[in-house]
């Protein structure tokens, strides 16, 4: 565990993506850090939380 998250756990993984190649992973990460990508993740998490809870 890194010093950035040391005192803030435990965490539960609620979203995961995997890529087969590093270039795809980098482009996906850039997208997810953009405005549209942040909205995408927020909607995904909101939908997940509404289904579980």
PDB file of N, CA, C and O in Angstrom:
ATOM      1  N   UNK A   1       0.856  -1.178   0.000  1.00  0.00           N
ATOM      2  CA  UNK A   1       0.000   0.000   0.000  1.00  0.00           C
ATOM      3  C   UNK A   1       0.898   1.236   0.000  1.00  0.00           C
ATOM      4  O   UNK A   1       1.902   1.271   0.711  1.00  0.00           O
ATOM      5  N   UNK A   2       0.552   2.223  -0.772  1.00  0.00           N
ATOM      6  CA  UNK A   2       1.374   3.434  -0.849  1.00  0.00           C
ATOM      7  C   UNK A   2       1.055   4.380   0.296  1.00  0.00           C
ATOM      8  O   UNK A   2       0.049   4.225   0.987  1.00  0.00           O
ATOM      9  N   UNK A   3       1.921   5.356   0.485  1.00  0.00           N
ATOM     10  CA  UNK A   3       1.715   6.327   1.560  1.00  0.00           C
ATOM     11  C   UNK A   3       0.505   7.223   1.274  1.00  0.00           C
ATOM     12  O   UNK A   3      -0.049   7.820   2.198  1.00  0.00           O
ATOM     13  N   UNK A   4       0.094   7.323   0.018  1.00  0.00           N
ATOM     14  CA  UNK A   4      -1.043   8.171  -0.335  1.00  0.00           C
ATOM     15  C   UNK A   4      -2.367   7.600   0.169  1.00  0.00           C
ATOM     16  O   UNK A   4      -3.289   8.357   0.474  1.00  0.00           O
ATOM     17  N   UNK A   5      -2.468   6.292   0.256  1.00  0.00           N
ATOM     18  CA  UNK A   5      -3.721   5.668   0.668  1.00  0.00           C
ATOM     19  C   UNK A   5      -3.581   4.898   1.980  1.00  0.00           C
ATOM     20  O   UNK A   5      -4.508   4.201   2.392  1.00  0.00           O
ATOM     21  N   UNK A   6      -2.445   5.019   2.627  1.00  0.00           N
ATOM     22  CA  UNK A   6      -2.129   4.193   3.796  1.00  0.00           C
ATOM     23  C   UNK A   6      -3.201   4.267   4.884  1.00  0.00           C
ATOM     24  O   UNK A   6      -3.614   3.229   5.402  1.00  0.00           O
ATOM     25  N   UNK A   7      -3.654   5.447   5.238  1.00  0.00           N
ATOM     26  CA  UNK A   7      -4.598   5.564   6.334  1.00  0.00           C
ATOM     27  C   UNK A   7      -6.052   5.605   5.931  1.00  0.00           C
ATOM     28  O   UNK A   7      -6.908   5.894   6.766  1.00  0.00           O
ATOM     29  N   UNK A   8      -6.366   5.319   4.651  1.00  0.00           N
ATOM     30  CA  UNK A   8      -7.738   5.500   4.169  1.00  0.00           C
ATOM     31  C   UNK A   8      -8.437   4.223   3.742  1.00  0.00           C
ATOM     32  O   UNK A   8      -9.476   4.309   3.087  1.00  0.00           O
ATOM     33  N   UNK A   9      -7.940   3.064   4.068  1.00  0.00           N
ATOM     34  CA  UNK A   9      -8.541   1.813   3.622  1.00  0.00           C
ATOM     35  C   UNK A   9      -9.560   1.331   4.621  1.00  0.00           C
ATOM     36  O   UNK A   9      -9.833   2.053   5.579  1.00  0.00           O
ATOM     37  N   UNK A  10     -10.134   0.175   4.466  1.00  0.00           N
ATOM     38  CA  UNK A  10      -9.978  -0.722   3.322  1.00  0.00           C
ATOM     39  C   UNK A  10     -10.839  -0.273   2.140  1.00  0.00           C
ATOM     40  O   UNK A  10     -11.801   0.478   2.306  1.00  0.00           O
ATOM     41  N   UNK A  11     -10.486  -0.735   0.977  1.00  0.00           N
ATOM     42  CA  UNK A  11     -11.182  -0.354  -0.247  1.00  0.00           C
ATOM     43  C   UNK A  11     -11.900  -1.552  -0.848  1.00  0.00           C
ATOM     44  O   UNK A  11     -11.532  -2.702  -0.608  1.00  0.00           O
ATOM     45  N   UNK A  12     -12.920  -1.266  -1.625  1.00  0.00           N
ATOM     46  CA  UNK A  12     -13.641  -2.304  -2.350  1.00  0.00           C
ATOM     47  C   UNK A  12     -13.582  -1.952  -3.834  1.00  0.00           C
ATOM     48  O   UNK A  12     -13.977  -0.856  -4.232  1.00  0.00           O
ATOM     49  N   UNK A  13     -13.096  -2.869  -4.638  1.00  0.00           N
ATOM     50  CA  UNK A  13     -13.010  -2.656  -6.075  1.00  0.00           C
ATOM     51  C   UNK A  13     -14.402  -2.752  -6.677  1.00  0.00           C
ATOM     52  O   UNK A  13     -15.071  -3.776  -6.540  1.00  0.00           O
ATOM     53  N   UNK A  14     -14.845  -1.681  -7.347  1.00  0.00           N
ATOM     54  CA  UNK A  14     -16.180  -1.708  -7.952  1.00  0.00           C
ATOM     55  C   UNK A  14     -16.132  -1.544  -9.460  1.00  0.00           C
ATOM     56  O   UNK A  14     -17.163  -1.677 -10.118  1.00  0.00           O
ATOM     57  N   UNK A  15     -14.957  -1.257 -10.033  1.00  0.00           N
ATOM     58  CA  UNK A  15     -14.856  -1.130 -11.481  1.00  0.00           C
ATOM     59  C   UNK A  15     -13.455  -1.507 -11.909  1.00  0.00           C
ATOM     60  O   UNK A  15     -12.485  -1.133 -11.250  1.00  0.00           O
ATOM     61  N   UNK A  16     -13.331  -2.242 -13.001  1.00  0.00           N
ATOM     62  CA  UNK A  16     -12.044  -2.714 -13.483  1.00  0.00           C
ATOM     63  C   UNK A  16     -12.097  -2.842 -14.994  1.00  0.00           C
ATOM     64  O   UNK A  16     -13.086  -3.324 -15.546  1.00  0.00           O
ATOM     65  N   UNK A  17     -11.050  -2.417 -15.656  1.00  0.00           N
ATOM     66  CA  UNK A  17     -10.893  -2.626 -17.098  1.00  0.00           C
ATOM     67  C   UNK A  17      -9.520  -3.208 -17.346  1.00  0.00           C
ATOM     68  O   UNK A  17      -8.567  -2.907 -16.627  1.00  0.00           O
ATOM     69  N   UNK A  18      -9.421  -4.045 -18.367  1.00  0.00           N
ATOM     70  CA  UNK A  18      -8.140  -4.624 -18.742  1.00  0.00           C
ATOM     71  C   UNK A  18      -7.957  -4.468 -20.248  1.00  0.00           C
ATOM     72  O   UNK A  18      -8.920  -4.517 -21.014  1.00  0.00           O
ATOM     73  N   UNK A  19      -6.714  -4.280 -20.655  1.00  0.00           N
ATOM     74  CA  UNK A  19      -6.368  -4.177 -22.079  1.00  0.00           C
ATOM     75  C   UNK A  19      -5.292  -5.199 -22.396  1.00  0.00           C
ATOM     76  O   UNK A  19      -4.464  -5.527 -21.547  1.00  0.00           O
ATOM     77  N   UNK A  20      -5.310  -5.695 -23.612  1.00  0.00           N
ATOM     78  CA  UNK A  20      -4.319  -6.687 -24.018  1.00  0.00           C
ATOM     79  C   UNK A  20      -3.014  -6.051 -24.480  1.00  0.00           C
ATOM     80  O   UNK A  20      -1.979  -6.716 -24.525  1.00  0.00           O
ATOM     81  N   UNK A  21      -3.058  -4.769 -24.821  1.00  0.00           N
ATOM     82  CA  UNK A  21      -1.833  -4.142 -25.280  1.00  0.00           C
ATOM     83  C   UNK A  21      -1.655  -2.770 -24.633  1.00  0.00           C
ATOM     84  O   UNK A  21      -2.629  -2.080 -24.331  1.00  0.00           O
ATOM     85  N   UNK A  22      -0.408  -2.393 -24.429  1.00  0.00           N
ATOM     86  CA  UNK A  22      -0.099  -1.186 -23.667  1.00  0.00           C
ATOM     87  C   UNK A  22      -0.581   0.085 -24.354  1.00  0.00           C
ATOM     88  O   UNK A  22      -0.999   1.027 -23.681  1.00  0.00           O
ATOM     89  N   UNK A  23      -0.531   0.128 -25.670  1.00  0.00           N
ATOM     90  CA  UNK A  23      -1.004   1.318 -26.389  1.00  0.00           C
ATOM     91  C   UNK A  23      -2.504   1.531 -26.181  1.00  0.00           C
ATOM     92  O   UNK A  23      -2.959   2.657 -25.981  1.00  0.00           O
ATOM     93  N   UNK A  24      -3.262   0.442 -26.229  1.00  0.00           N
ATOM     94  CA  UNK A  24      -4.709   0.542 -25.959  1.00  0.00           C
ATOM     95  C   UNK A  24      -4.959   1.027 -24.536  1.00  0.00           C
ATOM     96  O   UNK A  24      -5.838   1.857 -24.304  1.00  0.00           O
ATOM     97  N   UNK A  25      -4.189   0.509 -23.588  1.00  0.00           N
ATOM     98  CA  UNK A  25      -4.351   0.901 -22.191  1.00  0.00           C
ATOM     99  C   UNK A  25      -4.046   2.380 -22.001  1.00  0.00           C
ATOM    100  O   UNK A  25      -4.762   3.073 -21.279  1.00  0.00           O
ATOM    101  N   UNK A  26      -2.992   2.866 -22.640  1.00  0.00           N
ATOM    102  CA  UNK A  26      -2.639   4.286 -22.518  1.00  0.00           C
ATOM    103  C   UNK A  26      -3.709   5.188 -23.120  1.00  0.00           C
ATOM    104  O   UNK A  26      -4.064   6.207 -22.527  1.00  0.00           O
ATOM    105  N   UNK A  27      -4.224   4.826 -24.285  1.00  0.00           N
ATOM    106  CA  UNK A  27      -5.253   5.663 -24.901  1.00  0.00           C
ATOM    107  C   UNK A  27      -6.544   5.634 -24.087  1.00  0.00           C
ATOM    108  O   UNK A  27      -7.236   6.646 -23.980  1.00  0.00           O
ATOM    109  N   UNK A  28      -6.868   4.472 -23.514  1.00  0.00           N
ATOM    110  CA  UNK A  28      -8.066   4.380 -22.662  1.00  0.00           C
ATOM    111  C   UNK A  28      -7.899   5.234 -21.409  1.00  0.00           C
ATOM    112  O   UNK A  28      -8.833   5.914 -20.984  1.00  0.00           O
ATOM    113  N   UNK A  29      -6.704   5.195 -20.820  1.00  0.00           N
ATOM    114  CA  UNK A  29      -6.442   5.998 -19.633  1.00  0.00           C
ATOM    115  C   UNK A  29      -6.556   7.485 -19.942  1.00  0.00           C
ATOM    116  O   UNK A  29      -7.122   8.239 -19.151  1.00  0.00           O
ATOM    117  N   UNK A  30      -6.025   7.913 -21.080  1.00  0.00           N
ATOM    118  CA  UNK A  30      -6.147   9.320 -21.478  1.00  0.00           C
ATOM    119  C   UNK A  30      -7.612   9.714 -21.645  1.00  0.00           C
ATOM    120  O   UNK A  30      -8.021  10.802 -21.240  1.00  0.00           O
ATOM    121  N   UNK A  31      -8.396   8.817 -22.247  1.00  0.00           N
ATOM    122  CA  UNK A  31      -9.826   9.094 -22.402  1.00  0.00           C
ATOM    123  C   UNK A  31     -10.513   9.214 -21.043  1.00  0.00           C
ATOM    124  O   UNK A  31     -11.285  10.145 -20.812  1.00  0.00           O
ATOM    125  N   UNK A  32     -10.232   8.275 -20.153  1.00  0.00           N
ATOM    126  CA  UNK A  32     -10.895   8.274 -18.851  1.00  0.00           C
ATOM    127  C   UNK A  32     -10.522   9.490 -18.013  1.00  0.00           C
ATOM    128  O   UNK A  32     -11.276   9.881 -17.121  1.00  0.00           O
ATOM    129  N   UNK A  33      -9.375  10.088 -18.286  1.00  0.00           N
ATOM    130  CA  UNK A  33      -8.957  11.291 -17.563  1.00  0.00           C
ATOM    131  C   UNK A  33      -9.505  12.560 -18.209  1.00  0.00           C
ATOM    132  O   UNK A  33      -9.351  13.648 -17.654  1.00  0.00           O
ATOM    133  N   UNK A  34     -10.137  12.438 -19.367  1.00  0.00           N
ATOM    134  CA  UNK A  34     -10.740  13.589 -20.033  1.00  0.00           C
ATOM    135  C   UNK A  34     -12.111  13.870 -19.430  1.00  0.00           C
ATOM    136  O   UNK A  34     -12.600  13.094 -18.609  1.00  0.00           O
ATOM    137  N   UNK A  35     -12.724  14.961 -19.828  1.00  0.00           N
ATOM    138  CA  UNK A  35     -14.056  15.310 -19.324  1.00  0.00           C
ATOM    139  C   UNK A  35     -15.098  14.258 -19.642  1.00  0.00           C
ATOM    140  O   UNK A  35     -15.887  13.881 -18.776  1.00  0.00           O
ATOM    141  N   UNK A  36     -15.109  13.784 -20.872  1.00  0.00           N
ATOM    142  CA  UNK A  36     -16.072  12.748 -21.270  1.00  0.00           C
ATOM    143  C   UNK A  36     -15.814  11.452 -20.515  1.00  0.00           C
ATOM    144  O   UNK A  36     -16.755  10.772 -20.106  1.00  0.00           O
ATOM    145  N   UNK A  37     -14.558  11.111 -20.330  1.00  0.00           N
ATOM    146  CA  UNK A  37     -14.209   9.890 -19.613  1.00  0.00           C
ATOM    147  C   UNK A  37     -14.625   9.945 -18.154  1.00  0.00           C
ATOM    148  O   UNK A  37     -15.095   8.951 -17.600  1.00  0.00           O
ATOM    149  N   UNK A  38     -14.455  11.103 -17.532  1.00  0.00           N
ATOM    150  CA  UNK A  38     -14.868  11.251 -16.131  1.00  0.00           C
ATOM    151  C   UNK A  38     -16.376  11.101 -16.000  1.00  0.00           C
ATOM    152  O   UNK A  38     -16.859  10.509 -15.035  1.00  0.00           O
ATOM    153  N   UNK A  39     -17.120  11.631 -16.962  1.00  0.00           N
ATOM    154  CA  UNK A  39     -18.571  11.459 -16.943  1.00  0.00           C
ATOM    155  C   UNK A  39     -18.946   9.987 -17.146  1.00  0.00           C
ATOM    156  O   UNK A  39     -19.871   9.482 -16.510  1.00  0.00           O
ATOM    157  N   UNK A  40     -18.223   9.310 -18.032  1.00  0.00           N
ATOM    158  CA  UNK A  40     -18.462   7.894 -18.279  1.00  0.00           C
ATOM    159  C   UNK A  40     -18.297   7.094 -16.989  1.00  0.00           C
ATOM    160  O   UNK A  40     -19.169   6.304 -16.628  1.00  0.00           O
ATOM    161  N   UNK A  41     -17.180   7.300 -16.298  1.00  0.00           N
ATOM    162  CA  UNK A  41     -16.913   6.573 -15.056  1.00  0.00           C
ATOM    163  C   UNK A  41     -17.958   6.925 -13.994  1.00  0.00           C
ATOM    164  O   UNK A  41     -18.449   6.040 -13.293  1.00  0.00           O
ATOM    165  N   UNK A  42     -18.299   8.205 -13.871  1.00  0.00           N
ATOM    166  CA  UNK A  42     -19.298   8.621 -12.873  1.00  0.00           C
ATOM    167  C   UNK A  42     -20.632   7.928 -13.135  1.00  0.00           C
ATOM    168  O   UNK A  42     -21.285   7.466 -12.199  1.00  0.00           O
ATOM    169  N   UNK A  43     -21.038   7.853 -14.397  1.00  0.00           N
ATOM    170  CA  UNK A  43     -22.298   7.181 -14.738  1.00  0.00           C
ATOM    171  C   UNK A  43     -22.233   5.688 -14.459  1.00  0.00           C
ATOM    172  O   UNK A  43     -23.197   5.105 -13.963  1.00  0.00           O
ATOM    173  N   UNK A  44     -21.098   5.063 -14.774  1.00  0.00           N
ATOM    174  CA  UNK A  44     -20.921   3.642 -14.501  1.00  0.00           C
ATOM    175  C   UNK A  44     -21.043   3.355 -13.012  1.00  0.00           C
ATOM    176  O   UNK A  44     -21.743   2.427 -12.608  1.00  0.00           O
ATOM    177  N   UNK A  45     -20.361   4.153 -12.197  1.00  0.00           N
ATOM    178  CA  UNK A  45     -20.375   3.952 -10.751  1.00  0.00           C
ATOM    179  C   UNK A  45     -21.770   4.218 -10.189  1.00  0.00           C
ATOM    180  O   UNK A  45     -22.250   3.480  -9.329  1.00  0.00           O
ATOM    181  N   UNK A  46     -22.419   5.280 -10.680  1.00  0.00           N
ATOM    182  CA  UNK A  46     -23.776   5.595 -10.229  1.00  0.00           C
ATOM    183  C   UNK A  46     -24.726   4.435 -10.539  1.00  0.00           C
ATOM    184  O   UNK A  46     -25.543   4.057  -9.700  1.00  0.00           O
ATOM    185  N   UNK A  47     -24.616   3.877 -11.739  1.00  0.00           N
ATOM    186  CA  UNK A  47     -25.460   2.754 -12.135  1.00  0.00           C
ATOM    187  C   UNK A  47     -25.170   1.530 -11.268  1.00  0.00           C
ATOM    188  O   UNK A  47     -26.099   0.846 -10.838  1.00  0.00           O
ATOM    189  N   UNK A  48     -23.900   1.248 -11.007  1.00  0.00           N
ATOM    190  CA  UNK A  48     -23.528   0.122 -10.166  1.00  0.00           C
ATOM    191  C   UNK A  48     -24.091   0.284  -8.751  1.00  0.00           C
ATOM    192  O   UNK A  48     -24.657  -0.657  -8.195  1.00  0.00           O
ATOM    193  N   UNK A  49     -23.937   1.451  -8.187  1.00  0.00           N
ATOM    194  CA  UNK A  49     -24.401   1.680  -6.814  1.00  0.00           C
ATOM    195  C   UNK A  49     -25.918   1.613  -6.705  1.00  0.00           C
ATOM    196  O   UNK A  49     -26.452   1.189  -5.680  1.00  0.00           O
ATOM    197  N   UNK A  50     -26.607   2.027  -7.752  1.00  0.00           N
ATOM    198  CA  UNK A  50     -28.083   1.948  -7.711  1.00  0.00           C
ATOM    199  C   UNK A  50     -28.559   0.504  -7.804  1.00  0.00           C
ATOM    200  O   UNK A  50     -29.618   0.172  -7.271  1.00  0.00           O
ATOM    201  N   UNK A  51     -27.798  -0.360  -8.470  1.00  0.00           N
ATOM    202  CA  UNK A  51     -28.176  -1.767  -8.589  1.00  0.00           C
ATOM    203  C   UNK A  51     -27.875  -2.549  -7.323  1.00  0.00           C
ATOM    204  O   UNK A  51     -28.559  -3.525  -7.016  1.00  0.00           O
ATOM    205  N   UNK A  52     -26.857  -2.128  -6.587  1.00  0.00           N
ATOM    206  CA  UNK A  52     -26.452  -2.886  -5.408  1.00  0.00           C
ATOM    207  C   UNK A  52     -27.095  -2.367  -4.135  1.00  0.00           C
ATOM    208  O   UNK A  52     -27.010  -3.000  -3.083  1.00  0.00           O
ATOM    209  N   UNK A  53     -27.741  -1.210  -4.235  1.00  0.00           N
ATOM    210  CA  UNK A  53     -28.154  -0.734  -3.053  1.00  0.00           C
ATOM    211  C   UNK A  53     -29.201  -0.186  -2.420  1.00  0.00           C
ATOM    212  O   UNK A  53     -29.114   0.115  -1.229  1.00  0.00           O
TER     213      UNK A  53
END
